[in-house]
Amino acid sequence: MRTALQVLEHFGIERFHLVGHSMGGLTALVLAYQFPNRVLSFVDIEGNIAPEDCFLSR
């Protein structure tokens, strides 16, 4: 998640639409939870919401 925040900061992006896919689903969910005032919308596409859901990605 730190990397995503650094990219947003680098490009000066304050508010954004957020899409999470696979393992990025959990990262996107945490980002949306921690910064709800910055997220315009949130979509989770086949996202792994918990680390134990990531068995294929391990």
Secondary structure as the mmCIF struct_conf table of DSSP 4:
data_model
#
loop_
_struct_conf.conf_type_id
_struct_conf.id
_struct_conf.beg_label_comp_id
_struct_conf.beg_label_asym_id
_struct_conf.beg_label_seq_id
_struct_conf.end_label_comp_id
_struct_conf.end_label_asym_id
_struct_conf.end_label_seq_id
HELX_RH_AL_P HELX_RH_AL_P1 ARG A 2 HIS A 10
TURN_TY1_P TURN_TY1_P1 PHE A 11 GLY A 12
BEND BEND1 ARG A 15 ARG A 15
STRN STRN1 PHE A 16 HIS A 21
TURN_TY1_P TURN_TY1_P2 SER A 22 MET A 23
HELX_RH_AL_P HELX_RH_AL_P2 GLY A 24 GLN A 34
TURN_TY1_P TURN_TY1_P3 PRO A 36 ARG A 38
STRN STRN2 VAL A 39 ILE A 45
BEND BEND2 GLU A 46 GLU A 46
BEND BEND3 ALA A 50 ALA A 50
HELX_RH_3T_P HELX_RH_3T_P1 PRO A 51 ASP A 53
TURN_TY1_P TURN_TY1_P4 PHE A 55 SER A 57
#
